[in-house]
């Protein structure tokens, strides 16, 4: 899962980035509104954490520009002023949730998880498919209740497929959503990760549709 963090306060950005990455997500950071607006228009993100008080272009303008262009990724707005008017403006502009500064990191993570799973049609933090269970709160995976140890990249691949279990996910899409912006992306790596996942899970739930991508299928 790829998250765009638009925050100009370096201290907050550093701590939030570390917390989000520790939860199994990939983070791209934008330090001003112009950079955030460009990234949101040109890159695909599973969710955005958007500070309203950004330099160069304020967060509200960024959000309105995205929504006007049809960009529909979930957006959690951050505001330094806990006022009802700013909340209303953000929600009316297309925000999906809001959080006032100062905030607890755990609350931000919980709200972010909720936005991501709701956008994918899930109602709980624990995703299940057949005998496989992914706890998005702790990044833990289990098969028939037994824990399975996965690398960070393996977890990201599985979590993305679990979030989108109702459709085929192309290798290109997987590549874009499990690596950060600066990583040299190689779609062949996806095949290696899928092979390792199948071996570690021990159940054949990841199927391949030739020329299209991967999807989850209950073992026959």
C-alpha positions as YAML, in Angstrom:
chain: A
units: angstrom
residues:
- id: 1
  name: UNK
  ca: [0.00, 0.00, 0.00]
- id: 2
  name: UNK
  ca: [1.36, 3.43, -0.97]
- id: 3
  name: UNK
  ca: [0.63, 6.48, 1.16]
- id: 4
  name: UNK
  ca: [1.24, 10.10, 0.20]
- id: 5
  name: UNK
  ca: [2.14, 12.25, 3.20]
- id: 6
  name: UNK
  ca: [1.84, 15.98, 2.49]
- id: 7
  name: UNK
  ca: [3.33, 17.72, 5.54]
- id: 8
  name: UNK
  ca: [5.72, 20.68, 5.71]
- id: 9
  name: UNK
  ca: [6.78, 20.25, 9.34]
- id: 10
  name: UNK
  ca: [9.97, 18.14, 9.07]
- id: 11
  name: UNK
  ca: [9.69, 16.76, 12.61]
- id: 12
  name: UNK
  ca: [6.09, 15.63, 12.17]
- id: 13
  name: UNK
  ca: [6.82, 14.24, 8.70]
- id: 14
  name: UNK
  ca: [9.75, 12.19, 9.99]
- id: 15
  name: UNK
  ca: [7.84, 10.64, 12.90]
- id: 16
  name: UNK
  ca: [4.67, 9.97, 10.89]
- id: 17
  name: UNK
  ca: [6.65, 8.45, 8.02]
- id: 18
  name: UNK
  ca: [8.44, 6.11, 10.41]
- id: 19
  name: UNK
  ca: [5.16, 5.04, 12.03]
- id: 20
  name: UNK
  ca: [3.38, 4.42, 8.73]
- id: 21
  name: UNK
  ca: [6.31, 2.46, 7.31]
- id: 22
  name: UNK
  ca: [6.49, 0.38, 10.49]
- id: 23
  name: UNK
  ca: [2.85, -0.56, 9.84]
- id: 24
  name: UNK
  ca: [3.76, -2.12, 6.49]
- id: 25
  name: UNK
  ca: [3.04, 0.77, 4.12]
- id: 26
  name: UNK
  ca: [5.22, 2.63, 1.64]
- id: 27
  name: UNK
  ca: [5.40, 6.41, 2.14]
- id: 28
  name: UNK
  ca: [6.07, 9.19, -0.36]
- id: 29
  name: UNK
  ca: [6.60, 12.57, 1.30]
- id: 30
  name: UNK
  ca: [5.75, 15.97, -0.14]
- id: 31
  name: UNK
  ca: [6.88, 19.05, 1.78]
- id: 32
  name: UNK
  ca: [4.68, 21.62, 0.02]
- id: 33
  name: UNK
  ca: [1.36, 21.88, -1.74]
- id: 34
  name: UNK
  ca: [2.67, 22.11, -5.28]
- id: 35
  name: UNK
  ca: [4.66, 18.89, -4.89]
- id: 36
  name: UNK
  ca: [1.72, 17.16, -3.25]
- id: 37
  name: UNK
  ca: [-0.68, 18.25, -5.99]
- id: 38
  name: UNK
  ca: [1.69, 16.99, -8.71]
- id: 39
  name: UNK
  ca: [2.29, 13.63, -7.02]
- id: 40
  name: UNK
  ca: [-1.42, 13.11, -6.43]
- id: 41
  name: UNK
  ca: [-2.14, 13.79, -10.08]
- id: 42
  name: UNK
  ca: [0.63, 11.61, -11.54]
- id: 43
  name: UNK
  ca: [1.07, 8.72, -9.07]
- id: 44
  name: UNK
  ca: [-1.39, 6.18, -7.69]
- id: 45
  name: UNK
  ca: [-1.78, 6.14, -3.90]
- id: 46
  name: UNK
  ca: [-3.97, 4.01, -1.67]
- id: 47
  name: UNK
  ca: [-4.51, 6.95, 0.70]
- id: 48
  name: UNK
  ca: [-3.26, 10.48, 1.40]
- id: 49
  name: UNK
  ca: [-2.48, 12.26, 4.66]
- id: 50
  name: UNK
  ca: [-2.85, 15.94, 3.77]
- id: 51
  name: UNK
  ca: [-1.94, 18.88, 5.98]
- id: 52
  name: UNK
  ca: [-4.15, 21.88, 5.21]
- id: 53
  name: UNK
  ca: [-1.48, 24.44, 6.14]
- id: 54
  name: UNK
  ca: [0.98, 23.68, 3.34]
- id: 55
  name: UNK
  ca: [3.24, 26.31, 1.74]
- id: 56
  name: UNK
  ca: [3.08, 27.22, -2.00]
- id: 57
  name: UNK
  ca: [-0.42, 25.75, -2.31]
- id: 58
  name: UNK
  ca: [-2.70, 25.20, 0.68]
- id: 59
  name: UNK
  ca: [-4.08, 21.75, 1.35]
- id: 60
  name: UNK
  ca: [-7.68, 22.72, 0.65]
- id: 61
  name: UNK
  ca: [-6.75, 23.94, -2.83]
- id: 62
  name: UNK
  ca: [-4.73, 20.76, -3.42]
- id: 63
  name: UNK
  ca: [-7.69, 18.63, -2.45]
- id: 64
  name: UNK
  ca: [-10.14, 20.57, -4.62]
- id: 65
  name: UNK
  ca: [-7.76, 20.27, -7.58]
- id: 66
  name: UNK
  ca: [-7.50, 16.49, -7.15]
- id: 67
  name: UNK
  ca: [-11.24, 16.00, -6.84]
- id: 68
  name: UNK
  ca: [-11.89, 18.31, -9.79]
- id: 69
  name: UNK
  ca: [-9.57, 16.13, -11.87]
- id: 70
  name: UNK
  ca: [-11.39, 12.96, -10.79]
- id: 71
  name: UNK
  ca: [-8.72, 11.71, -8.38]
- id: 72
  name: UNK
  ca: [-10.67, 9.68, -5.83]
- id: 73
  name: UNK
  ca: [-8.06, 8.24, -3.44]
- id: 74
  name: UNK
  ca: [-9.07, 8.43, 0.26]
- id: 75
  name: UNK
  ca: [-7.79, 11.61, 1.94]
- id: 76
  name: UNK
  ca: [-7.24, 12.22, 5.65]
- id: 77
  name: UNK
  ca: [-6.75, 15.92, 6.32]
- id: 78
  name: UNK
  ca: [-4.62, 17.30, 9.14]
- id: 79
  name: UNK
  ca: [-5.36, 20.68, 10.65]
- id: 80
  name: UNK
  ca: [-3.59, 22.65, 13.34]
- id: 81
  name: UNK
  ca: [-6.83, 24.39, 14.26]
- id: 82
  name: UNK
  ca: [-9.56, 22.22, 15.70]
- id: 83
  name: UNK
  ca: [-12.43, 24.36, 14.43]
- id: 84
  name: UNK
  ca: [-15.72, 23.16, 13.02]
- id: 85
  name: UNK
  ca: [-15.47, 25.52, 10.02]
- id: 86
  name: UNK
  ca: [-12.18, 24.07, 8.80]
- id: 87
  name: UNK
  ca: [-13.48, 20.52, 9.23]
- id: 88
  name: UNK
  ca: [-16.61, 21.33, 7.24]
- id: 89
  name: UNK
  ca: [-14.59, 22.98, 4.44]
- id: 90
  name: UNK
  ca: [-12.31, 19.96, 4.21]
- id: 91
  name: UNK
  ca: [-15.15, 17.44, 4.14]
- id: 92
  name: UNK
  ca: [-17.08, 19.51, 1.57]
- id: 93
  name: UNK
  ca: [-13.94, 19.71, -0.59]
- id: 94
  name: UNK
  ca: [-13.80, 15.92, -0.73]
- id: 95
  name: UNK
  ca: [-11.88, 14.78, 2.36]
- id: 96
  name: UNK
  ca: [-12.85, 11.40, 3.79]
- id: 97
  name: UNK
  ca: [-11.75, 12.06, 7.37]
- id: 98
  name: UNK
  ca: [-9.92, 14.64, 9.48]
- id: 99
  name: UNK
  ca: [-7.54, 14.77, 12.43]
- id: 100
  name: UNK
  ca: [-6.60, 17.83, 14.46]
- id: 101
  name: UNK
  ca: [-3.04, 18.55, 15.57]
- id: 102
  name: UNK
  ca: [-1.60, 17.62, 17.94]
- id: 103
  name: UNK
  ca: [-2.62, 14.00, 17.45]
- id: 104
  name: UNK
  ca: [-1.63, 10.57, 18.66]
- id: 105
  name: UNK
  ca: [0.17, 8.54, 16.01]
- id: 106
  name: UNK
  ca: [-1.88, 5.45, 16.82]
- id: 107
  name: UNK
  ca: [-5.08, 7.35, 16.08]
- id: 108
  name: UNK
  ca: [-3.71, 8.52, 12.74]
- id: 109
  name: UNK
  ca: [-2.76, 4.95, 11.83]
- id: 110
  name: UNK
  ca: [-6.17, 3.63, 12.85]
- id: 111
  name: UNK
  ca: [-7.97, 6.24, 10.76]
- id: 112
  name: UNK
  ca: [-5.66, 5.52, 7.82]
- id: 113
  name: UNK
  ca: [-6.34, 1.78, 8.03]
- id: 114
  name: UNK
  ca: [-10.07, 2.46, 8.17]
- id: 115
  name: UNK
  ca: [-9.95, 4.66, 5.07]
- id: 116
  name: UNK
  ca: [-7.98, 2.10, 3.09]
- id: 117
  name: UNK
  ca: [-10.18, -0.86, 3.98]
- id: 118
  name: UNK
  ca: [-13.43, 1.10, 3.44]
- id: 119
  name: UNK
  ca: [-12.26, 2.21, 0.00]
- id: 120
  name: UNK
  ca: [-11.67, -1.47, -0.83]
- id: 121
  name: UNK
  ca: [-15.05, -2.53, 0.60]
- id: 122
  name: UNK
  ca: [-13.88, -4.08, 3.87]
- id: 123
  name: UNK
  ca: [-15.46, -3.42, 7.26]
- id: 124
  name: UNK
  ca: [-12.90, -4.85, 9.70]
- id: 125
  name: UNK
  ca: [-9.15, -4.58, 10.32]
- id: 126
  name: UNK
  ca: [-8.70, -8.33, 9.87]
- id: 127
  name: UNK
  ca: [-8.89, -9.49, 6.26]
- id: 128
  name: UNK
  ca: [-9.71, -13.14, 5.57]
- id: 129
  name: UNK
  ca: [-9.65, -15.25, 2.45]
- id: 130
  name: UNK
  ca: [-10.16, -18.98, 2.76]
- id: 131
  name: UNK
  ca: [-7.72, -20.07, 5.54]
- id: 132
  name: UNK
  ca: [-5.49, -16.99, 5.25]
- id: 133
  name: UNK
  ca: [-5.85, -14.11, 7.69]
- id: 134
  name: UNK
  ca: [-4.12, -10.71, 7.55]
- id: 135
  name: UNK
  ca: [-4.31, -8.43, 10.59]
- id: 136
  name: UNK
  ca: [-3.72, -4.93, 9.20]
- id: 137
  name: UNK
  ca: [-3.29, -3.50, 12.71]
- id: 138
  name: UNK
  ca: [-0.18, -5.57, 13.46]
- id: 139
  name: UNK
  ca: [0.88, -6.62, 9.92]
- id: 140
  name: UNK
  ca: [0.60, -10.24, 11.03]
- id: 141
  name: UNK
  ca: [-0.38, -13.13, 8.79]
- id: 142
  name: UNK
  ca: [-1.76, -16.51, 9.79]
- id: 143
  name: UNK
  ca: [-2.93, -19.63, 7.97]
- id: 144
  name: UNK
  ca: [-5.45, -21.77, 9.85]
- id: 145
  name: UNK
  ca: [-4.50, -19.76, 12.93]
- id: 146
  name: UNK
  ca: [-0.78, -20.52, 12.68]
- id: 147
  name: UNK
  ca: [1.48, -17.45, 12.24]
- id: 148
  name: UNK
  ca: [3.42, -17.07, 9.00]
- id: 149
  name: UNK
  ca: [6.60, -14.96, 8.89]
- id: 150
  name: UNK
  ca: [6.78, -12.76, 5.80]
- id: 151
  name: UNK
  ca: [9.28, -10.14, 4.64]
- id: 152
  name: UNK
  ca: [8.06, -6.55, 4.32]
- id: 153
  name: UNK
  ca: [7.68, -6.84, 0.53]
- id: 154
  name: UNK
  ca: [5.92, -10.21, 0.77]
- id: 155
  name: UNK
  ca: [3.48, -8.74, 3.29]
- id: 156
  name: UNK
  ca: [2.77, -5.73, 1.06]
- id: 157
  name: UNK
  ca: [1.99, -7.98, -1.90]
- id: 158
  name: UNK
  ca: [-0.34, -10.21, 0.13]
- id: 159
  name: UNK
  ca: [-2.04, -7.28, 1.86]
- id: 160
  name: UNK
  ca: [-2.68, -5.56, -1.46]
- id: 161
  name: UNK
  ca: [-4.17, -8.71, -2.97]
- id: 162
  name: UNK
  ca: [-6.30, -9.26, 0.14]
- id: 163
  name: UNK
  ca: [-7.61, -5.69, 0.00]
- id: 164
  name: UNK
  ca: [-8.54, -6.22, -3.66]
- id: 165
  name: UNK
  ca: [-9.65, -9.84, -3.49]
- id: 166
  name: UNK
  ca: [-12.60, -9.18, -5.80]
- id: 167
  name: UNK
  ca: [-10.54, -8.49, -8.93]
- id: 168
  name: UNK
  ca: [-7.41, -9.25, -10.94]
- id: 169
  name: UNK
  ca: [-4.40, -7.08, -10.03]
- id: 170
  name: UNK
  ca: [-1.81, -6.54, -12.74]
- id: 171
  name: UNK
  ca: [1.91, -6.87, -12.12]
- id: 172
  name: UNK
  ca: [2.32, -3.19, -12.98]
- id: 173
  name: UNK
  ca: [-0.25, -2.19, -10.36]
- id: 174
  name: UNK
  ca: [1.37, -4.36, -7.72]
- id: 175
  name: UNK
  ca: [4.78, -2.91, -8.55]
- id: 176
  name: UNK
  ca: [3.46, 0.65, -8.22]
- id: 177
  name: UNK
  ca: [1.86, -0.02, -4.84]
- id: 178
  name: UNK
  ca: [4.57, -1.96, -2.99]
- id: 179
  name: UNK
  ca: [7.66, 0.10, -3.80]
- id: 180
  name: UNK
  ca: [8.44, 3.67, -2.85]
- id: 181
  name: UNK
  ca: [8.83, 6.36, -5.50]
- id: 182
  name: UNK
  ca: [12.64, 6.18, -5.73]
- id: 183
  name: UNK
  ca: [12.95, 2.39, -5.84]
- id: 184
  name: UNK
  ca: [14.05, 0.91, -9.16]
- id: 185
  name: UNK
  ca: [10.93, -1.03, -10.01]
- id: 186
  name: UNK
  ca: [11.24, -4.40, -11.71]
- id: 187
  name: UNK
  ca: [8.04, -6.28, -12.50]
- id: 188
  name: UNK
  ca: [9.98, -9.57, -12.60]
- id: 189
  name: UNK
  ca: [10.48, -9.21, -8.86]
- id: 190
  name: UNK
  ca: [6.74, -9.65, -8.44]
- id: 191
  name: UNK
  ca: [6.95, -13.18, -9.82]
- id: 192
  name: UNK
  ca: [9.64, -14.01, -7.26]
- id: 193
  name: UNK
  ca: [7.59, -12.52, -4.40]
- id: 194
  name: UNK
  ca: [4.46, -14.41, -5.49]
- id: 195
  name: UNK
  ca: [6.42, -17.68, -5.64]
- id: 196
  name: UNK
  ca: [7.80, -17.12, -2.13]
- id: 197
  name: UNK
  ca: [4.35, -16.22, -0.82]
- id: 198
  name: UNK
  ca: [2.81, -19.39, -2.22]
- id: 199
  name: UNK
  ca: [5.54, -21.45, -0.61]
- id: 200
  name: UNK
  ca: [5.32, -19.76, 2.79]
- id: 201
  name: UNK
  ca: [1.52, -19.74, 2.96]
- id: 202
  name: UNK
  ca: [1.33, -23.40, 2.01]
- id: 203
  name: UNK
  ca: [-2.10, -22.89, 0.46]
- id: 204
  name: UNK
  ca: [-2.65, -22.17, -3.20]
- id: 205
  name: UNK
  ca: [-4.86, -19.08, -3.04]
- id: 206
  name: UNK
  ca: [-2.86, -16.83, -5.39]
- id: 207
  name: UNK
  ca: [-3.78, -17.54, -8.99]
- id: 208
  name: UNK
  ca: [-2.39, -16.06, -12.19]
- id: 209
  name: UNK
  ca: [-4.45, -15.00, -15.18]
- id: 210
  name: UNK
  ca: [-2.04, -14.99, -18.10]
- id: 211
  name: UNK
  ca: [-1.44, -11.54, -19.52]
- id: 212
  name: UNK
  ca: [-3.63, -9.85, -16.90]
- id: 213
  name: UNK
  ca: [-2.20, -10.42, -13.43]
- id: 214
  name: UNK
  ca: [-2.92, -12.08, -10.10]
- id: 215
  name: UNK
  ca: [-6.06, -12.75, -8.11]
- id: 216
  name: UNK
  ca: [-7.17, -14.72, -5.07]
- id: 217
  name: UNK
  ca: [-8.94, -18.02, -5.63]
- id: 218
  name: UNK
  ca: [-10.05, -20.60, -3.10]
- id: 219
  name: UNK
  ca: [-8.11, -23.87, -3.48]
- id: 220
  name: UNK
  ca: [-10.06, -26.57, -5.31]
...
